[in-house]
Amino acid sequence: MKQWIIYYIQSCLPCQQYNISRSKKPGRLQPIPPPEGPFQLIGMDDCGPFKQTPRGNQYVLCLTDYFTRWVVAAAVPDCSAQTTAEALFNEFICKYGVPAVILSDQGTHFHNQLMEAMSKLLGYNHIYSTTYHPQSNGMIERFNATFVPQIAKLQDKENNNWDEFLLPVVFAYNTGTHSTTNYSPFQLLFGREPRLPTDGKLSSFTFCKPNDYYEQIKKSMKLIHTHACENMVRKQHQYKTQCDKRRPDTHYAINDRVLIRRHGMKNKLEPKH
């Protein structure tokens, strides 16, 4: 009888429309499986607009590799399709090669004929995240939340020179140890740690054969990539376990009636859904 009463109250339409929901939003975390290697899957997003600098920059085009977490960021004057295509080609493809897949949102600067023609010409697959759901491309969104406060703290507000600090901030991110992989993006990409101003004298190595260095770095790259992939899978499992706690896993069928949240209500007595 108690279960029937609970069901009866929960199925009350006015209660569902007017009551404030205290529970977590339905839906479980769906981690993206780690790619097989560097530059297999790239996340792309525009951040801005910021205050226009003397160089004319107002936006930042960010690209993140889903395997190494390597970040490329380019300050651009606008977020048009032509500017985006030029920055993608010059700042990423000409330096690191053509990725297998690029993931972005469905903004007009990404979803257009120019970008579609570019993907066919260069030979990569351009996929898009769900509309109004930035979590689909969460890695690049997380980096945006990291670098914006950094350049905001470093910039000279009078001269508005935030774009001068963009590359140093990105370099600091790429050379720092990532919490998910336990390696720095620099090491996963190049097979070695970068030489920094705080480092001491360089170590010397002696190789008997010309290809000894190649064999050594190939073994090191395979080892750290394997460890990084294991760390990513383990961390994703931890994140999913934590996120899914007390979160309903709702499934819908075609023609099910659902309630949709109403935004911009002016009258507090109006239904919320």
RAZIVEN-V361265 format. One record per residue. N is the residue number from 1. RES is the residue in one small letter. SS is DSSP state (@ for helix, = for strand, . for the rest). PSI is psi in radians with two decimals (999 if undefined). NEAR is the number of other C-alpha atoms within 10 Angstrom. Layout:
n: [N	N]
res: [RES	RES]
ss: [SS	SS]
psi: [PSI	PSI]
near: [NEAR	NEAR]
This chain:
n: [1	2	3	4	5	6	7	8	9	10	11	12	13	14	15	16	17	18	19	20	21	22	23	24	25	26	27	28	29	30	31	32	33	34	35	36	37	38	39	40	41	42	43	44	45	46	47	48	49	50	51	52	53	54	55	56	57	58	59	60	61	62	63	64	65	66	67	68	69	70	71	72	73	74	75	76	77	78	79	80	81	82	83	84	85	86	87	88	89	90	91	92	93	94	95	96	97	98	99	100	101	102	103	104	105	106	107	108	109	110	111	112	113	114	115	116	117	118	119	120	121	122	123	124	125	126	127	128	129	130	131	132	133	134	135	136	137	138	139	140	141	142	143	144	145	146	147	148	149	150	151	152	153	154	155	156	157	158	159	160	161	162	163	164	165	166	167	168	169	170	171	172	173	174	175	176	177	178	179	180	181	182	183	184	185	186	187	188	189	190	191	192	193	194	195	196	197	198	199	200	201	202	203	204	205	206	207	208	209	210	211	212	213	214	215	216	217	218	219	220	221	222	223	224	225	226	227	228	229	230	231	232	233	234	235	236	237	238	239	240	241	242	243	244	245	246	247	248	249	250	251	252	253	254	255	256	257	258	259	260	261	262	263	264	265	266	267	268	269	270	271	272	273]
res: [m	k	q	w	i	i	y	y	i	q	s	c	l	p	c	q	q	y	n	i	s	r	s	k	k	p	g	r	l	q	p	i	p	p	p	e	g	p	f	q	l	i	g	m	d	d	c	g	p	f	k	q	t	p	r	g	n	q	y	v	l	c	l	t	d	y	f	t	r	w	v	v	a	a	a	v	p	d	c	s	a	q	t	t	a	e	a	l	f	n	e	f	i	c	k	y	g	v	p	a	v	i	l	s	d	q	g	t	h	f	h	n	q	l	m	e	a	m	s	k	l	l	g	y	n	h	i	y	s	t	t	y	h	p	q	s	n	g	m	i	e	r	f	n	a	t	f	v	p	q	i	a	k	l	q	d	k	e	n	n	n	w	d	e	f	l	l	p	v	v	f	a	y	n	t	g	t	h	s	t	t	n	y	s	p	f	q	l	l	f	g	r	e	p	r	l	p	t	d	g	k	l	s	s	f	t	f	c	k	p	n	d	y	y	e	q	i	k	k	s	m	k	l	i	h	t	h	a	c	e	n	m	v	r	k	q	h	q	y	k	t	q	c	d	k	r	r	p	d	t	h	y	a	i	n	d	r	v	l	i	r	r	h	g	m	k	n	k	l	e	p	k	h]
ss: [.	@	@	@	@	@	@	@	@	@	.	.	@	@	@	@	@	@	.	.	.	.	.	.	.	.	.	.	.	.	.	.	.	.	.	.	.	.	.	.	=	=	=	=	=	=	=	=	.	.	.	.	.	.	.	.	.	.	=	=	=	=	=	=	=	.	.	.	.	.	=	=	=	=	=	=	.	.	.	.	@	@	@	@	@	@	@	@	@	@	@	@	@	@	@	@	.	.	.	.	=	=	=	=	.	.	.	.	.	.	.	.	@	@	@	@	@	@	@	@	@	@	.	.	=	=	=	=	.	.	.	.	.	@	@	@	@	@	@	@	@	@	@	@	@	@	@	@	@	@	@	@	@	@	.	.	.	.	.	.	.	@	@	@	@	@	@	@	@	@	@	@	@	@	@	.	=	.	.	.	.	.	.	=	@	@	@	@	@	@	.	.	.	.	.	.	.	.	.	.	.	.	.	.	.	.	.	.	.	.	.	@	@	@	@	@	@	@	@	@	@	@	@	@	@	@	@	@	@	@	@	@	@	@	@	@	@	@	@	@	@	@	@	.	.	.	.	.	.	.	.	.	.	.	.	.	.	.	.	.	.	.	.	.	.	.	.	.	.	.	.	.	.]
psi: [-0.68	-0.78	-0.66	-0.69	-0.74	-0.79	-0.70	-0.76	-0.72	-0.47	0.07	2.08	-0.84	-0.65	-0.73	-0.57	-0.59	-0.54	2.57	2.22	2.19	-0.14	2.86	2.71	2.50	2.76	2.24	2.77	2.33	1.56	2.55	2.13	2.44	2.45	3.02	-0.44	-3.05	2.49	0.50	-0.67	2.17	2.29	2.39	2.40	2.66	2.39	2.28	-2.99	2.54	3.06	2.31	2.31	2.93	-0.43	-0.12	0.15	2.46	-0.30	2.91	2.14	2.05	2.39	2.31	2.31	2.21	-0.24	-1.00	-0.29	0.30	2.33	2.37	2.23	2.34	2.21	2.24	2.70	-0.49	3.11	0.60	2.90	-0.70	-0.78	-0.73	-0.78	-0.73	-0.76	-0.71	-0.76	-0.82	-0.73	-0.35	-1.05	-0.72	-0.25	-0.59	-0.08	3.14	2.15	2.86	-0.80	2.41	2.25	2.22	3.03	-3.10	0.50	2.69	-0.40	-0.23	-0.64	1.53	3.03	-0.64	-0.82	-0.59	-0.76	-0.64	-0.71	-0.67	-0.66	-0.74	-0.38	0.68	2.81	2.15	2.00	2.81	2.57	2.91	2.47	2.36	0.54	1.34	-0.26	-0.37	-0.50	0.93	-0.50	-0.77	-0.59	-0.62	-0.68	-0.67	-0.70	-0.29	-0.82	-0.46	-0.84	-0.54	-0.85	-0.47	-0.64	-0.52	-0.45	2.69	1.89	-0.53	-0.72	-0.24	1.06	0.74	-0.52	-0.32	-0.37	0.01	-0.89	-0.73	-0.66	-0.73	-0.69	-0.73	-0.67	-0.76	-0.40	-0.02	2.66	2.22	2.40	-0.42	-0.78	-0.35	0.28	2.80	2.57	-0.61	-0.80	-0.68	-0.49	-0.75	-0.14	0.20	2.84	2.58	2.71	2.14	2.83	-0.41	-0.11	2.74	-2.67	2.65	2.49	2.58	2.51	2.54	2.19	2.37	-0.63	2.69	-0.57	0.16	-0.72	-0.72	-0.79	-0.69	-0.79	-0.53	-0.72	-0.73	-0.76	-0.74	-0.68	-0.86	-0.54	-0.70	-0.79	-0.72	-0.70	-0.73	-0.71	-0.69	-0.79	-0.74	-0.76	-0.73	-0.69	-0.69	-0.78	-0.72	-0.73	-0.74	-0.71	-0.60	-0.04	2.22	0.53	2.12	2.50	1.53	2.41	2.38	2.61	2.79	2.37	0.10	2.48	2.23	2.76	2.43	2.36	2.34	2.26	2.67	0.57	2.39	-0.52	2.15	-0.30	-0.01	2.68	2.48	-0.34	999]
near: [6	7	7	9	10	10	11	10	11	11	11	10	11	11	12	16	17	14	11	10	9	6	9	11	12	13	13	16	17	11	13	12	12	17	15	13	17	20	23	17	22	25	25	24	23	25	18	14	13	15	13	16	15	11	13	13	19	20	20	26	21	22	26	23	24	23	24	25	27	23	22	19	24	22	21	20	18	20	21	12	18	14	15	22	17	13	19	19	17	11	15	18	14	10	9	11	11	17	19	14	16	21	21	22	22	15	14	12	20	25	16	12	12	14	18	14	11	14	17	11	9	13	13	17	14	20	14	17	15	12	10	9	10	15	14	20	21	15	18	27	19	11	17	17	11	14	15	17	10	15	20	14	11	14	16	13	10	6	9	16	20	23	23	16	16	20	15	12	17	22	16	10	20	23	18	16	15	15	11	17	23	14	22	23	25	21	20	24	20	11	19	13	15	13	11	8	6	5	8	8	6	7	5	5	6	7	9	7	8	8	9	12	14	11	11	12	14	12	13	15	18	14	12	17	23	14	14	22	20	15	17	19	17	14	15	19	14	11	13	15	12	12	13	16	10	12	15	13	11	9	7	8	6	5	6	6	8	7	10	9	8	11	8	6	10	7	7	8	8	11	15	18	16]
